[in-house]
Amino acid sequence: MSKKALSESSNRREFLKGLATVGGATALAAVTRSAVAAEPSVMPTEKPRSEGYHVTPHIKAYYDKARM
């Protein structure tokens, strides 16, 4: 290969590397901006009350089968 061909090939590679870097940075900025600009989710004002342990029909069925 001639020096001119090597120089053009090298310049092309550098251009493509720069293009990939700028594209990646642009994509990252777009994703970050949309994540920051997202509205916070609405938090429920009232917590569901925990009534503690209680036997439901499927738990009762399990206990009945476990006794056998």
N, CA and C atoms as a LAMMPS dump frame, in Angstrom:
ITEM: TIMESTEP
0
ITEM: NUMBER OF ATOMS
204
ITEM: BOX BOUNDS ff ff ff
-5.0000000000000000e+02 5.0000000000000000e+02
-5.0000000000000000e+02 5.0000000000000000e+02
-5.0000000000000000e+02 5.0000000000000000e+02
ITEM: ATOMS id mol type element x y z
1 1 1 N 0.839 -1.186 0
2 1 2 C 0 0 0
3 1 3 C 0.88 1.243 0
4 2 1 N 0.39 2.237 -0.634
5 2 2 C 1.135 3.482 -0.674
6 2 3 C 0.88 4.287 0.607
7 3 1 N 1.739 5.247 0.846
8 3 2 C 1.58 6.082 2.041
9 3 3 C 0.281 6.866 1.984
10 4 1 N -0.122 7.27 0.772
11 4 2 C -1.354 8.035 0.627
12 4 3 C -2.563 7.178 1.003
13 5 1 N -2.566 5.911 0.563
14 5 2 C -3.669 4.999 0.877
15 5 3 C -3.72 4.736 2.372
16 6 1 N -2.557 4.545 3.002
17 6 2 C -2.527 4.332 4.451
18 6 3 C -3.015 5.557 5.191
19 7 1 N -2.646 6.732 4.728
20 7 2 C -3.068 7.973 5.37
21 7 3 C -4.573 8.154 5.267
22 8 1 N -5.136 7.874 4.074
23 8 2 C -6.592 7.992 3.896
24 8 3 C -7.328 6.986 4.769
25 9 1 N -6.786 5.766 4.855
26 9 2 C -7.405 4.721 5.67
27 9 3 C -7.389 5.128 7.145
28 10 1 N -6.252 5.695 7.577
29 10 2 C -6.121 6.131 8.962
30 10 3 C -7.086 7.277 9.258
31 11 1 N -7.186 8.228 8.333
32 11 2 C -8.106 9.343 8.523
33 11 3 C -9.55 8.856 8.59
34 12 1 N -9.885 7.893 7.763
35 12 2 C -11.241 7.35 7.755
36 12 3 C -11.549 6.683 9.092
37 13 1 N -10.576 5.918 9.617
38 13 2 C -10.774 5.255 10.909
39 13 3 C -10.981 6.27 12.03
40 14 1 N -10.163 7.294 12.029
41 14 2 C -10.291 8.331 13.055
42 14 3 C -11.65 9.024 12.963
43 15 1 N -12.102 9.281 11.747
44 15 2 C -13.408 9.901 11.561
45 15 3 C -14.514 9.007 12.104
46 16 1 N -14.452 7.713 11.774
47 16 2 C -15.481 6.792 12.247
48 16 3 C -15.44 6.629 13.765
49 17 1 N -14.256 6.627 14.351
50 17 2 C -14.151 6.562 15.82
51 17 3 C -14.806 7.79 16.452
52 18 1 N -14.514 8.949 15.895
53 18 2 C -15.107 10.179 16.411
54 18 3 C -16.61 10.194 16.258
55 19 1 N -17.082 9.694 15.121
56 19 2 C -18.519 9.627 14.866
57 19 3 C -19.212 8.709 15.876
58 20 1 N -18.583 7.569 16.151
59 20 2 C -19.151 6.631 17.127
60 20 3 C -19.168 7.247 18.523
61 21 1 N -18.113 7.965 18.869
62 21 2 C -18.039 8.6 20.187
63 21 3 C -19.115 9.661 20.348
64 22 1 N -19.278 10.493 19.325
65 22 2 C -20.291 11.553 19.39
66 22 3 C -21.691 10.939 19.424
67 23 1 N -21.923 9.893 18.636
68 23 2 C -23.23 9.23 18.632
69 23 3 C -23.559 8.618 19.982
70 24 1 N -22.564 7.971 20.585
71 24 2 C -22.774 7.376 21.901
72 24 3 C -23.052 8.426 22.961
73 25 1 N -22.312 9.514 22.909
74 25 2 C -22.52 10.593 23.884
75 25 3 C -23.897 11.225 23.71
76 26 1 N -24.339 11.372 22.464
77 26 2 C -25.661 11.939 22.206
78 26 3 C -26.754 11.02 22.732
79 27 1 N -26.603 9.728 22.481
80 27 2 C -27.595 8.773 22.978
81 27 3 C -27.638 8.777 24.501
82 28 1 N -26.488 8.825 25.137
83 28 2 C -26.428 8.848 26.6
84 28 3 C -27.095 10.105 27.151
85 29 1 N -26.838 11.233 26.511
86 29 2 C -27.447 12.482 26.964
87 29 3 C -28.961 12.444 26.813
88 30 1 N -29.444 11.859 25.727
89 30 2 C -30.89 11.777 25.508
90 30 3 C -31.552 10.893 26.555
91 31 1 N -30.936 9.765 26.86
92 31 2 C -31.502 8.849 27.852
93 31 3 C -31.463 9.479 29.235
94 32 1 N -30.356 10.108 29.571
95 32 2 C -30.218 10.732 30.89
96 32 3 C -31.209 11.874 31.06
97 33 1 N -31.376 12.67 30.022
98 33 2 C -32.294 13.8 30.106
99 33 3 C -33.727 13.315 30.312
100 34 1 N -34.13 12.25 29.609
101 34 2 C -35.501 11.767 29.766
102 34 3 C -35.702 11.14 31.144
103 35 1 N -34.659 10.529 31.695
104 35 2 C -34.776 9.94 33.028
105 35 3 C -34.891 11.021 34.094
106 36 1 N -34.177 12.112 33.921
107 36 2 C -34.212 13.203 34.898
108 36 3 C -35.523 13.972 34.783
109 37 1 N -36.031 14.128 33.577
110 37 2 C -37.231 14.917 33.36
111 37 3 C -38.511 14.151 33.689
112 38 1 N -38.408 12.863 33.954
113 38 2 C -39.602 12.065 34.23
114 38 3 C -40.267 12.541 35.517
115 39 1 N -41.579 12.568 35.507
116 39 2 C -42.344 12.969 36.691
117 39 3 C -42.205 11.903 37.769
118 40 1 N -42.06 12.296 39.011
119 40 2 C -42.015 11.296 40.072
120 40 3 C -43.385 10.635 40.208
121 41 1 N -43.371 9.369 40.531
122 41 2 C -44.632 8.659 40.659
123 41 3 C -45.397 9.175 41.881
124 42 1 N -46.688 9.12 41.812
125 42 2 C -47.525 9.601 42.898
126 42 3 C -47.524 8.555 44
127 43 1 N -47.149 8.978 45.172
128 43 2 C -47.113 8.069 46.311
129 43 3 C -48.49 8.021 46.954
130 44 1 N -48.925 6.847 47.347
131 44 2 C -50.214 6.775 48.028
132 44 3 C -50.146 7.539 49.351
133 45 1 N -51.222 8.227 49.675
134 45 2 C -51.221 9.024 50.895
135 45 3 C -51.467 8.17 52.127
136 46 1 N -52.056 7.023 51.927
137 46 2 C -52.395 6.183 53.06
138 46 3 C -51.8 4.798 52.86
139 47 1 N -51.095 4.307 53.867
140 47 2 C -50.539 2.965 53.782
141 47 3 C -51.658 1.946 53.987
142 48 1 N -51.592 0.832 53.272
143 48 2 C -52.569 -0.213 53.55
144 48 3 C -52.331 -0.766 54.96
145 49 1 N -53.389 -0.969 55.659
146 49 2 C -53.247 -1.472 57.028
147 49 3 C -52.878 -2.942 57.009
148 50 1 N -51.901 -3.292 57.788
149 50 2 C -51.511 -4.683 57.93
150 50 3 C -52.334 -5.268 59.071
151 51 1 N -53.063 -6.283 58.76
152 51 2 C -53.905 -6.902 59.791
153 51 3 C -53.227 -8.106 60.409
154 52 1 N -51.957 -8.293 60.117
155 52 2 C -51.236 -9.411 60.693
156 52 3 C -51.57 -10.714 59.998
157 53 1 N -51.168 -11.794 60.639
158 53 2 C -51.386 -13.119 60.065
159 53 3 C -52.848 -13.487 60.163
160 54 1 N -53.386 -14.029 59.073
161 54 2 C -54.749 -14.529 59.098
162 54 3 C -54.849 -15.731 58.163
163 55 1 N -55.665 -16.677 58.546
164 55 2 C -55.818 -17.905 57.777
165 55 3 C -56.817 -17.659 56.652
166 56 1 N -56.337 -17.825 55.433
167 56 2 C -57.2 -17.702 54.263
168 56 3 C -57.594 -19.102 53.823
169 57 1 N -58.579 -19.228 52.95
170 57 2 C -59.011 -20.56 52.526
171 57 3 C -57.887 -21.427 51.956
172 58 1 N -56.975 -20.85 51.185
173 58 2 C -55.909 -21.688 50.624
174 58 3 C -54.899 -22.113 51.695
175 59 1 N -54.7 -21.295 52.72
176 59 2 C -53.816 -21.694 53.82
177 59 3 C -54.479 -22.792 54.642
178 60 1 N -55.776 -22.669 54.875
179 60 2 C -56.517 -23.701 55.613
180 60 3 C -56.45 -25.033 54.869
181 61 1 N -56.576 -25.001 53.543
182 61 2 C -56.486 -26.222 52.748
183 61 3 C -55.094 -26.839 52.874
184 62 1 N -54.063 -26.022 52.891
185 62 2 C -52.703 -26.529 53.065
186 62 3 C -52.546 -27.205 54.421
187 63 1 N -53.039 -26.568 55.478
188 63 2 C -52.942 -27.153 56.814
189 63 3 C -53.686 -28.485 56.886
190 64 1 N -54.848 -28.543 56.254
191 64 2 C -55.627 -29.79 56.258
192 64 3 C -54.841 -30.913 55.555
193 65 1 N -54.202 -30.614 54.442
194 65 2 C -53.429 -31.627 53.726
195 65 3 C -52.162 -31.999 54.478
196 66 1 N -51.566 -31.064 55.2
197 66 2 C -50.322 -31.325 55.91
198 66 3 C -50.548 -32.25 57.109
199 67 1 N -51.734 -32.252 57.651
200 67 2 C -52.025 -33.104 58.813
201 67 3 C -52.105 -34.571 58.433
202 68 1 N -52.355 -34.864 57.218
203 68 2 C -52.535 -36.265 56.796
204 68 3 C -51.288 -37.045 56.847
